[in-house]
Amino acid sequence: MKSAVITMAHSNRNLMPVVLYGCESWTLNKLDEDRLNCFERKILRRIYGPVEESRGGWRIRHNYELYDLFNDPGLDGQAI
């Protein structure tokens, strides 16, 4: 989990300014918010990785699991 913390710090420092560049002048509608949230979840899934199930298989994390691990307002909250 330490590597996830380091990766999140790297993501927040290097990736988020690029994604949110010029957000002060954006007019966010529902579609834009959904796209930002989808992008954020995609990044979080790559950082936190899959979950091993008790049956021996692997699955991707659900959205609520990602938001439980990542305690932050999210991209749409930062863009507003």
N, CA, C and O atoms as a MOPAC input file, in Angstrom:
PM7 MOZYME 1SCF
protein

 N      0.81500 1    -1.18600 1     0.00000 1
 C      0.00000 1     0.00000 1     0.00000 1
 C      0.86500 1     1.25900 1     0.00000 1
 O      0.40100 1     2.33100 1    -0.38700 1
 N      2.12400 1     1.13000 1     0.43400 1
 C      3.01700 1     2.27800 1     0.43600 1
 C      3.26800 1     2.76700 1    -0.98700 1
 O      3.35400 1     3.97200 1    -1.22800 1
 N      3.38500 1     1.82800 1    -1.93200 1
 C      3.60500 1     2.23400 1    -3.31300 1
 C      2.38700 1     2.97000 1    -3.86700 1
 O      2.53300 1     3.85300 1    -4.71200 1
 N      1.18900 1     2.61700 1    -3.40000 1
 C     -0.01400 1     3.32300 1    -3.84000 1
 C      0.00500 1     4.76300 1    -3.34000 1
 O     -0.41400 1     5.67100 1    -4.05700 1
 N      0.48000 1     4.97500 1    -2.14000 1
 C      0.56700 1     6.33200 1    -1.58900 1
 C      1.56700 1     7.15900 1    -2.39100 1
 O      1.30900 1     8.32200 1    -2.70200 1
 N      2.69300 1     6.56700 1    -2.72100 1
 C      3.70700 1     7.26600 1    -3.51300 1
 C      3.17600 1     7.57100 1    -4.90400 1
 O      3.38800 1     8.66600 1    -5.42500 1
 N      2.49000 1     6.61200 1    -5.50500 1
 C      1.93500 1     6.81800 1    -6.83600 1
 C      0.85600 1     7.89000 1    -6.82000 1
 O      0.76300 1     8.68200 1    -7.75800 1
 N      0.03800 1     7.93000 1    -5.76900 1
 C     -0.98700 1     8.96500 1    -5.66600 1
 C     -0.35000 1    10.34700 1    -5.53100 1
 O     -0.83200 1    11.31400 1    -6.12000 1
 N      0.71700 1    10.43900 1    -4.76600 1
 C      1.41100 1    11.71900 1    -4.63100 1
 C      1.97200 1    12.15500 1    -5.98000 1
 O      1.88800 1    13.32800 1    -6.34200 1
 N      2.53800 1    11.21800 1    -6.71400 1
 C      3.06600 1    11.51600 1    -8.04700 1
 C      1.94000 1    11.94300 1    -8.98300 1
 O      2.09500 1    12.89200 1    -9.75200 1
 N      0.82200 1    11.25500 1    -8.92100 1
 C     -0.32100 1    11.57800 1    -9.77600 1
 C     -0.86200 1    12.96400 1    -9.45400 1
 O     -1.14500 1    13.74700 1   -10.36100 1
 N     -1.00600 1    13.26700 1    -8.17800 1
 C     -1.52900 1    14.57800 1    -7.77900 1
 C     -0.58000 1    15.70300 1    -8.15500 1
 O     -1.02200 1    16.80400 1    -8.48400 1
 N      0.71000 1    15.44000 1    -8.11000 1
 C      1.68900 1    16.47600 1    -8.39600 1
 C      1.87900 1    16.68500 1    -9.89700 1
 O      2.04700 1    17.82400 1   -10.33400 1
 N      1.85800 1    15.61800 1   -10.69600 1
 C      2.20200 1    15.74200 1   -12.10600 1
 C      1.02200 1    15.64100 1   -13.06700 1
 O      0.99000 1    16.34400 1   -14.07700 1
 N      0.07200 1    14.79500 1   -12.77500 1
 C     -1.00600 1    14.54400 1   -13.72700 1
 C     -2.17800 1    15.49800 1   -13.56500 1
 O     -2.71700 1    15.98400 1   -14.56000 1
 N     -2.57500 1    15.77100 1   -12.35300 1
 C     -3.77400 1    16.57600 1   -12.13000 1
 C     -3.65500 1    18.01200 1   -12.65700 1
 O     -4.63700 1    18.52900 1   -13.18900 1
 N     -2.51100 1    18.67200 1   -12.53500 1
 C     -2.43600 1    20.01300 1   -13.13300 1
 C     -2.63900 1    20.00600 1   -14.64400 1
 O     -3.19800 1    20.95200 1   -15.20000 1
 N     -2.19400 1    18.95300 1   -15.30700 1
 C     -2.38400 1    18.85000 1   -16.75400 1
 C     -3.85800 1    18.64200 1   -17.08200 1
 O     -4.38800 1    19.24900 1   -18.01200 1
 N     -4.50800 1    17.78300 1   -16.31400 1
 C     -5.92400 1    17.48700 1   -16.56100 1
 C     -6.78800 1    18.70800 1   -16.27300 1
 O     -7.73600 1    18.98400 1   -17.00800 1
 N     -6.47400 1    19.42900 1   -15.22400 1
 C     -7.32000 1    20.54700 1   -14.79100 1
 C     -6.86400 1    21.90300 1   -15.32500 1
 O     -7.33300 1    22.93800 1   -14.85100 1
 N     -5.96500 1    21.91500 1   -16.29600 1
 C     -5.46300 1    23.17500 1   -16.83900 1
 C     -6.61300 1    23.99300 1   -17.43000 1
 O     -7.36000 1    23.50100 1   -18.27500 1
 N     -6.74600 1    25.19900 1   -16.99500 1
 C     -7.76700 1    26.09900 1   -17.50700 1
 C     -9.15800 1    25.85300 1   -16.96300 1
 O    -10.13300 1    26.34900 1   -17.52800 1
 N     -9.27700 1    25.09500 1   -15.87200 1
 C    -10.60800 1    24.73800 1   -15.37300 1
 C    -11.37000 1    25.94700 1   -14.82500 1
 O    -12.58400 1    25.87600 1   -14.63500 1
 N    -10.67500 1    27.04400 1   -14.57200 1
 C    -11.36600 1    28.22600 1   -14.07300 1
 C    -12.34200 1    28.77100 1   -15.10800 1
 O    -13.34800 1    29.38400 1   -14.75000 1
 N    -12.05400 1    28.55200 1   -16.37800 1
 C    -12.91400 1    29.09200 1   -17.43100 1
 C    -13.87800 1    28.05800 1   -18.01000 1
 O    -14.62700 1    28.36700 1   -18.93700 1
 N    -13.86900 1    26.83800 1   -17.48000 1
 C    -14.77400 1    25.80000 1   -17.98500 1
 C    -16.19100 1    26.06600 1   -17.51000 1
 O    -16.40500 1    26.61500 1   -16.42900 1
 N    -17.14200 1    25.67700 1   -18.31900 1
 C    -18.52900 1    25.59200 1   -17.87600 1
 C    -18.86000 1    24.10700 1   -17.80600 1
 O    -19.15400 1    23.47200 1   -18.81900 1
 N    -18.80700 1    23.57000 1   -16.60300 1
 C    -19.00300 1    22.13200 1   -16.42200 1
 C    -20.47700 1    21.77000 1   -16.50400 1
 O    -21.31300 1    22.32800 1   -15.79400 1
 N    -20.77200 1    20.83600 1   -17.37400 1
 C    -22.10900 1    20.26400 1   -17.39400 1
 C    -22.00700 1    18.82800 1   -16.88900 1
 O    -20.92300 1    18.36000 1   -16.54100 1
 N    -23.12400 1    18.14500 1   -16.85200 1
 C    -23.15400 1    16.78600 1   -16.29100 1
 C    -22.24800 1    15.83600 1   -17.07700 1
 O    -21.58400 1    14.99000 1   -16.47800 1
 N    -22.20900 1    15.95800 1   -18.39400 1
 C    -21.37400 1    15.08600 1   -19.21900 1
 C    -19.89500 1    15.28500 1   -18.89800 1
 O    -19.14300 1    14.31500 1   -18.80200 1
 N    -19.47700 1    16.54400 1   -18.73300 1
 C    -18.08000 1    16.81900 1   -18.39500 1
 C    -17.71900 1    16.26600 1   -17.02200 1
 O    -16.63500 1    15.71000 1   -16.84400 1
 N    -18.61700 1    16.41200 1   -16.05100 1
 C    -18.37000 1    15.86200 1   -14.71900 1
 C    -18.24400 1    14.34600 1   -14.76900 1
 O    -17.37400 1    13.76500 1   -14.11900 1
 N    -19.11600 1    13.70900 1   -15.54500 1
 C    -19.04900 1    12.24900 1   -15.67600 1
 C    -17.74200 1    11.80600 1   -16.32000 1
 O    -17.16000 1    10.79900 1   -15.91500 1
 N    -17.28000 1    12.54600 1   -17.31300 1
 C    -16.01500 1    12.20500 1   -17.97300 1
 C    -14.82500 1    12.38000 1   -17.03300 1
 O    -13.91400 1    11.55200 1   -17.02000 1
 N    -14.83500 1    13.45400 1   -16.24900 1
 C    -13.75700 1    13.65300 1   -15.27800 1
 C    -13.75100 1    12.54600 1   -14.23100 1
 O    -12.69200 1    12.02400 1   -13.88400 1
 N    -14.92600 1    12.18900 1   -13.72800 1
 C    -15.01400 1    11.11500 1   -12.73400 1
 C    -14.58500 1     9.77800 1   -13.31800 1
 O    -13.92400 1     8.99100 1   -12.64100 1
 N    -14.95200 1     9.51500 1   -14.55700 1
 C    -14.55800 1     8.27100 1   -15.22000 1
 C    -13.03900 1     8.20600 1   -15.37300 1
 O    -12.43200 1     7.16400 1   -15.12600 1
 N    -12.42900 1     9.31500 1   -15.78000 1
 C    -10.97500 1     9.36000 1   -15.91800 1
 C    -10.29400 1     9.13400 1   -14.57200 1
 O     -9.31300 1     8.39700 1   -14.47500 1
 N    -10.82800 1     9.77800 1   -13.53500 1
 C    -10.24900 1     9.62100 1   -12.20600 1
 C    -10.34000 1     8.17100 1   -11.72700 1
 O     -9.37400 1     7.64100 1   -11.17800 1
 N    -11.47900 1     7.53300 1   -11.92800 1
 C    -11.62800 1     6.13300 1   -11.52700 1
 C    -10.69000 1     5.22300 1   -12.31200 1
 O    -10.17600 1     4.24400 1   -11.77200 1
 N    -10.46800 1     5.54000 1   -13.57100 1
 C     -9.54200 1     4.74800 1   -14.39000 1
 C     -8.12800 1     4.81700 1   -13.81400 1
 O     -7.44000 1     3.80000 1   -13.72200 1
 N     -7.70200 1     6.00700 1   -13.43000 1
 C     -6.37700 1     6.17900 1   -12.82300 1
 C     -6.31500 1     5.45700 1   -11.48000 1
 O     -5.33200 1     4.77500 1   -11.19000 1
 N     -7.35300 1     5.59900 1   -10.65900 1
 C     -7.36500 1     4.95100 1    -9.34500 1
 C     -7.33600 1     3.43300 1    -9.46700 1
 O     -6.68800 1     2.76500 1    -8.66100 1
 N     -8.02100 1     2.88200 1   -10.45500 1
 C     -8.00200 1     1.42700 1   -10.63900 1
 C     -6.61300 1     0.93700 1   -11.01400 1
 O     -6.20900 1    -0.15500 1   -10.61200 1
 N     -5.88200 1     1.73300 1   -11.77700 1
 C     -4.51800 1     1.33500 1   -12.13600 1
 C     -3.59000 1     1.43100 1   -10.93200 1
 O     -2.68200 1     0.61300 1   -10.78000 1
 N     -3.81000 1     2.41500 1   -10.08300 1
 C     -2.94800 1     2.59400 1    -8.91400 1
 C     -3.22100 1     1.52300 1    -7.86700 1
 O     -2.28800 1     0.88100 1    -7.38500 1
 N     -4.48400 1     1.32000 1    -7.50900 1
 C     -4.81900 1     0.38900 1    -6.43300 1
 C     -4.90800 1    -1.05600 1    -6.89300 1
 O     -4.81500 1    -1.96300 1    -6.06600 1
 N     -5.08200 1    -1.29400 1    -8.16600 1
 C     -5.05700 1    -2.64600 1    -8.69900 1
 C     -6.29400 1    -3.46100 1    -8.38700 1
 O     -7.22900 1    -2.97600 1    -7.74900 1
 N     -6.29200 1    -4.71700 1    -8.84800 1
 C     -7.44800 1    -5.58700 1    -8.64000 1
 C     -7.49600 1    -6.14400 1    -7.21700 1
 O     -6.56400 1    -5.97400 1    -6.43200 1
 N     -8.60400 1    -6.81000 1    -6.91100 1
 C     -8.82300 1    -7.41900 1    -5.60400 1
 C     -8.84300 1    -8.92900 1    -5.78200 1
 O     -9.49900 1    -9.44700 1    -6.68600 1
 N     -8.11900 1    -9.63400 1    -4.91400 1
 C     -8.15200 1   -11.09000 1    -4.95500 1
 C     -9.35700 1   -11.57200 1    -4.15800 1
 O     -9.53700 1   -11.20200 1    -2.99800 1
 N    -10.16900 1   -12.39200 1    -4.78600 1
 C    -11.35800 1   -12.91600 1    -4.12800 1
 C    -11.03500 1   -14.21000 1    -3.40300 1
 O     -9.99600 1   -14.82700 1    -3.63800 1
 N    -11.93300 1   -14.61000 1    -2.52600 1
 C    -11.71700 1   -15.81700 1    -1.73100 1
 C    -11.73800 1   -17.08100 1    -2.58900 1
 O    -11.16000 1   -18.09800 1    -2.20400 1
 N    -12.39000 1   -17.02700 1    -3.73300 1
 C    -12.44400 1   -18.18600 1    -4.61700 1
 C    -11.16200 1   -18.35900 1    -5.42400 1
 O    -11.02900 1   -19.32900 1    -6.17000 1
 N    -10.24100 1   -17.45100 1    -5.28800 1
 C     -8.97000 1   -17.54300 1    -5.98800 1
 C     -8.89900 1   -16.71400 1    -7.25000 1
 O     -7.86000 1   -16.69500 1    -7.91000 1
 N     -9.96300 1   -16.03500 1    -7.60200 1
 C     -9.96700 1   -15.20500 1    -8.79600 1
 C     -9.63900 1   -13.75500 1    -8.47700 1
 O     -9.43500 1   -13.38100 1    -7.32200 1
 N     -9.59400 1   -12.96300 1    -9.51400 1
 C     -9.33100 1   -11.53600 1    -9.37500 1
 C    -10.49300 1   -10.76700 1    -9.98400 1
 O    -11.14200 1   -11.24500 1   -10.91500 1
 N    -10.75100 1    -9.57800 1    -9.45900 1
 C    -11.77300 1    -8.70400 1   -10.01900 1
 C    -11.32700 1    -7.25800 1    -9.86000 1
 O    -10.47700 1    -6.94200 1    -9.02700 1
 N    -11.91900 1    -6.38000 1   -10.67500 1
 C    -11.60800 1    -4.96300 1   -10.52600 1
 C    -12.34800 1    -4.41700 1    -9.31100 1
 O    -13.35800 1    -4.97000 1    -8.87600 1
 N    -11.83000 1    -3.33700 1    -8.78200 1
 C    -12.47300 1    -2.72000 1    -7.61900 1
 C    -13.73800 1    -1.98000 1    -8.05000 1
 O    -13.80100 1    -1.40200 1    -9.13500 1
 N    -14.73300 1    -2.01300 1    -7.18300 1
 C    -15.96400 1    -1.26500 1    -7.42400 1
 C    -15.71900 1     0.20700 1    -7.11600 1
 O    -14.76400 1     0.55700 1    -6.42200 1
 N    -16.58900 1     1.06300 1    -7.63900 1
 C    -16.42200 1     2.50100 1    -7.44600 1
 C    -16.39900 1     2.88400 1    -5.97100 1
 O    -15.57700 1     3.70200 1    -5.55700 1
 N    -17.28700 1     2.30600 1    -5.18100 1
 C    -17.32800 1     2.67200 1    -3.76200 1
 C    -16.04800 1     2.24400 1    -3.04500 1
 O    -15.62600 1     2.90500 1    -2.09600 1
 N    -15.42200 1     1.14400 1    -3.48600 1
 C    -14.15500 1     0.72200 1    -2.88600 1
 C    -13.04800 1     1.71400 1    -3.21500 1
 O    -12.20600 1     2.01600 1    -2.36900 1
 N    -13.05000 1     2.21800 1    -4.44200 1
 C    -12.04900 1     3.21300 1    -4.82800 1
 C    -12.21000 1     4.48700 1    -4.01100 1
 O    -11.22500 1     5.05500 1    -3.54000 1
 N    -13.45200 1     4.93600 1    -3.84300 1
 C    -13.68900 1     6.16300 1    -3.10100 1
 C    -13.40000 1     5.98900 1    -1.61100 1
 O    -13.04200 1     6.95500 1    -0.93700 1
 N    -13.55100 1     4.77000 1    -1.08800 1
 C    -13.17800 1     4.51300 1     0.30300 1
 C    -11.66700 1     4.59300 1     0.48600 1
 O    -11.19100 1     5.10800 1     1.49800 1
 N    -10.91300 1     4.09000 1    -0.48200 1
 C     -9.45500 1     4.13200 1    -0.40100 1
 C     -8.91600 1     5.53800 1    -0.64200 1
 O     -7.91700 1     5.93800 1    -0.04400 1
 N     -9.57200 1     6.27300 1    -1.50700 1
 C     -9.09500 1     7.58200 1    -1.93700 1
 C     -9.96400 1     8.65700 1    -1.30800 1
 O    -11.03700 1     8.96600 1    -1.82600 1
 N     -9.52300 1     9.21900 1    -0.21800 1
 C    -10.29000 1    10.24200 1     0.50200 1
 C     -9.89700 1    11.62200 1    -0.00400 1
 O     -9.01900 1    12.28000 1     0.55400 1
 N    -10.56500 1    12.04300 1    -1.07100 1
 C    -10.26200 1    13.32400 1    -1.68800 1
 C    -11.53100 1    13.80800 1    -2.38600 1
 O    -12.38200 1    12.98800 1    -2.73300 1
 N    -11.68300 1    15.11200 1    -2.60100 1
 C    -12.91300 1    15.57800 1    -3.23600 1
 C    -13.10600 1    15.09400 1    -4.66300 1
 O    -14.23100 1    15.10400 1    -5.16100 1
 N    -12.05900 1    14.67500 1    -5.32500 1
 C    -12.19400 1    14.21000 1    -6.69600 1
 C    -11.93300 1    15.32300 1    -7.68800 1
 O    -11.82000 1    16.49100 1    -7.31600 1
 N    -11.83700 1    14.95100 1    -8.95500 1
 C    -11.52700 1    15.92800 1    -9.99100 1
 C    -12.64600 1    16.93100 1   -10.19900 1
 O    -12.38100 1    18.12000 1   -10.38000 1
 N    -13.89200 1    16.47700 1   -10.17800 1
 C    -14.97800 1    17.42600 1   -10.39500 1
 C    -15.08600 1    18.41000 1    -9.24000 1
 O    -15.50100 1    19.55000 1    -9.44700 1
 N    -14.72500 1    18.00000 1    -8.03000 1
 C    -14.70800 1    18.91300 1    -6.89500 1
 C    -13.56200 1    19.91000 1    -6.96900 1
 O    -13.68900 1    21.03500 1    -6.48400 1
 N    -12.44900 1    19.51300 1    -7.56800 1
 C    -11.31600 1    20.41600 1    -7.72400 1
 C    -11.53000 1    21.38700 1    -8.87700 1
 O    -11.01400 1    22.50400 1    -8.85800 1
 N    -12.28900 1    20.96000 1    -9.87500 1
 C    -12.49600 1    21.80700 1   -11.04500 1
 C    -13.50000 1    22.91700 1   -10.78600 1
 O    -13.53500 1    23.90400 1   -11.52100 1
 N    -14.31200 1    22.76900 1    -9.75300 1
 C    -15.35000 1    23.78000 1    -9.49100 1
 C    -14.79500 1    24.94100 1    -8.73000 1
 O    -15.52400 1    25.88400 1    -8.42300 1

